[in-house]
Amino acid sequence: LYIRELPDDIFDSRYNSVMGSDRSDVDKGKILQQLVNELTVVRYTLVKYLFGLLFVVSAHSAKNKMDAKNLALVFSPTIRGQPNVVQFLITQYRSIFADDYSLFSNIN
């Protein structure tokens, strides 16, 4: 409910345009990492922990059936982001938050 009631979207149209481009996944990851790093401290912290949690849930998809694609479909309306952006941020969590994912580093 908290995320849904935020006055502004977490992700603006720049995120969607990156995912809609013909760039490689490595390039998309670098650009999305830059965009995430441009967020305010509060938004960055929210995104870091939210996507860290989603990353952990997806790491257990063999048991819970919630892989990154399913999580993206469920959470994208609340986050107000495109499912492909949400899925990419989940699957590439470790590279996007390369210097700052220690809380979730023990997950395979």
C-alpha positions in Angstrom: 0.0 0.0 0.0 2.9 2.4 0.8 4.4 2.1 -2.6 1.1 2.5 -4.4 0.4 5.7 -2.5 3.7 7.4 -3.3 3.0 10.7 -5.1 5.5 10.0 -8.0 6.3 6.9 -9.8 9.6 5.2 -8.7 10.6 4.6 -12.4 10.1 7.2 -15.1 9.9 6.8 -18.8 13.7 6.5 -19.1 13.6 3.0 -17.6 11.1 1.9 -20.2 13.1 3.4 -23.1 16.2 1.5 -22.0 14.4 -1.8 -22.0 12.8 -1.0 -25.4 16.1 -0.4 -27.0 18.3 -2.8 -29.0 21.1 -2.6 -26.5 22.7 -5.7 -25.0 21.7 -6.8 -21.6 25.1 -5.7 -20.3 24.5 -2.2 -21.6 21.0 -2.1 -20.3 22.2 -3.1 -16.9 24.9 -0.4 -16.9 22.3 2.3 -17.9 19.8 1.1 -15.4 22.5 1.1 -12.7 23.2 4.7 -13.5 19.5 5.6 -13.4 19.0 3.8 -10.1 22.1 5.6 -8.7 20.4 8.9 -9.6 17.4 8.2 -7.4 17.1 10.1 -4.1 18.6 8.4 -1.1 15.1 7.4 0.1 14.0 6.0 -3.3 17.4 4.3 -3.8 17.0 2.6 -0.4 13.4 1.6 -1.2 14.4 0.1 -4.5 17.5 -1.6 -3.1 15.6 -3.4 -0.4 12.4 -4.1 -2.4 14.3 -5.6 -5.3 16.6 -7.4 -2.9 13.6 -9.1 -1.4 12.2 -10.0 -4.8 15.6 -11.3 -5.8 15.6 -13.6 -2.7 12.1 -14.8 -3.4 13.0 -15.6 -7.0 16.1 -17.5 -5.9 13.6 -20.0 -4.3 11.4 -20.2 -7.3 11.8 -24.0 -7.5 9.8 -24.2 -4.2 7.5 -21.2 -4.4 6.9 -21.0 -8.2 7.6 -17.2 -8.1 10.4 -16.6 -10.6 11.4 -13.1 -11.7 8.8 -13.1 -14.5 5.9 -14.0 -12.2 7.1 -11.5 -9.5 7.3 -8.8 -12.2 3.7 -9.5 -13.3 2.5 -9.3 -9.7 4.5 -6.3 -8.5 4.7 -4.1 -11.6 1.2 -2.6 -11.1 2.0 -1.6 -7.5 5.5 -0.3 -8.4 4.0 1.4 -11.5 6.8 0.1 -13.7 6.7 -2.0 -16.8 7.0 -5.7 -16.2 10.1 -6.1 -18.3 11.8 -3.4 -16.3 10.8 -5.0 -13.0 11.9 -8.4 -14.2 15.2 -7.1 -15.4 15.9 -5.4 -12.1 15.1 -8.6 -10.2 17.3 -10.9 -12.4 20.2 -8.4 -12.6 20.0 -7.3 -8.9 23.5 -8.4 -8.1 25.0 -6.4 -11.0 22.9 -3.3 -10.6 23.6 -3.1 -6.9 27.1 -4.6 -7.3 28.6 -2.5 -4.5 25.6 -2.6 -2.2 23.9 -6.0 -2.1 25.7 -7.4 1.0 22.4 -7.9 2.8 21.4 -10.5 0.2 24.8 -11.8 -0.8 24.4 -15.2 0.8 21.7 -16.2 -1.6 22.8 -18.5 -4.5 
